[in-house]
Amino acid sequence: TRPGPGDFDPSQASSKKHLDRLAEAIAKTGVRAAHISNNAPRNLADLPKGLAEMYRVLVPGGRVVILEITQPIRQPLATFFGLWFDRIVPLLGKFAGDSSAYTYLPESVRSFPDAPTLAKRLDEAGFRHVRWTLMAGSIIAIHSGVKPQAQKDQEPEK
């Protein structure tokens, strides 16, 4: 069965257990030519397992694209971002009545692998032609990789 609108409850989006169940439901539907994730891998309880599932459900030649928030590395943006994201955002969340969600967001970004490490994890999951780029002052990282079509598409062992 294919996942439908009832398989995802947005009110439970911060639940890692719920996101893992959603990933399993998507995996059961069969192969994909592309898998595009916007901030989902950061919320997986087991990143290597999640990347392995993305790899498994893609057809040979299929592409994965991941967009994630990352910690900026350039000054002065890195200092401003740390102040804003680690101090102001949780404070605003407290006023909005959902301080846990706005505390979780900065914590999850801090604990998620940086762009070069995520690229390495994609490679370890079997993806080839892994590329990444930083955007928006290095606050956003976009990664992509391809599931090899055949032996000719695989890079030599390192």
N, C-alpha and C positions, 0 to 999 in steps of 0.2 A: 504494500500500500504506500501511496505517496503521502508525505506530510502535507497537511492542509492547514487552514487558518486556525483550527482548533488545537493544533499541536504546539502552538507557541502562544503563551500567555505573557504579554509584555510586562504585566505587573510582577512577574517572576524573573525578569531578565537579569537581575543581579545574582540569581541563584546559580552557582556553578553546577550543582546537581541537575537543575533544569536544563541548562545549556548543554551538558553532557548528554542528557536524554534526547534533546533535539538533534544533536550531532549524530547520535545512533540512529534516529528515525530517518534522517537524511541519507545516511550510509546504506540503509536497507532498501532505498528506492532504486539503487543501481548506479550506473556510470554517469559521469558528467563530462562535457567537453571543457567546462571551465568551472572553477570554484572561486568565488569572490567573497572575501570576508572583510567586514568593516568593524574593527574592534572586538571581534569574537575570539580570536586565539588568546588574547590577554585574559579572557574569562574562563578558559578551559582549566579543569583541575589537573590535567596531565597533557602538557603541550606536545611532547614527542608522540604520544598516542593520538592526539588530535591531528597532527600533521600526517601521521601514518594513515589515518582514516581518509584524509583529503586525498592523499596519494592513491589509496586503494580504490576510491570511487571514481577517479578520473580515467577516462579512456586514454590509451597511449596517444601522446601528442597533446593531451589536455593541459591547460594552464591553470595555475593557482595564482591569485592576486590577493595580497593582504595589505590593508591599510590600517595602521596603528598609530596611536599617540605615542610619542617617545620624548625622552628628556633632551632638550636642546643642549648643544655642546658649545655654542658660540656665545661669547660675552658681548654686550651686557644682557642679551635676551635670556641666557641661562639663569642669571641671578633674578631677574624680574619674574621669569616663569616659576622658579622655585618659590619665591615669595607669594605670588598669585595662587599657584596651584596647591601649595602645601599649607598656606595660612588663610588666604582670603576665601577660596572656594569652600573649604569646610565650614568657615564662619557663615558664609551665605547659606549653606545647606542647613545650618542650625536655625537660621531665621526662616527658611522655607519649610521647616518642619520635618526634614529628612536628613539629618546630619550623618547617619550611617552611610548613605549612598554617596554623599559628597566627601566623606572621609575615605571610603573604599576606592573611589576613582583615583586619587593621587597615589594611594598605596599600591594599587594594581599596576599603575604606570611605572612606578619606581621598581617594582619587583619583576617586571617583564624584561626579557633580554633586549639589549640595545640592538641597533640595526645590523652591525656586522655579526653579532652572535645569532640573531634570528636567521640571517642568511646561511650561516653554518648549519643551523638546525634543519633548515629546508634541504640543504645538500645531504645531510645525514639521513633524512627521510626518503631520499632517492631522487629528489627533483634535480634537474640539470638546467643549465643556462640560467642559474639564479642571479638575479639582479635586484638592486635596491637603490632608491633615491630618497633624499631628504627634501622636504618641502616646508613652506611656511616658517622659514627661519630655523629649520631642523626640528620643529615640533611634530611633524607628521612624517612617518616613514612608509613608503610603498614598496613592497617586495613582490617579485614574480618569479615563477619557476615553471618548468615544463616536465611532465612525465615523459620519459623517453619512449619513442615509437618502437625502436628496435636497437640492436647492438650498435648500429652506426651512429645513433643519436646520443649514446652514452659517452661521457668523457672518460679518459683513461684513469685508472686507479691512482691515487696519490700516495 
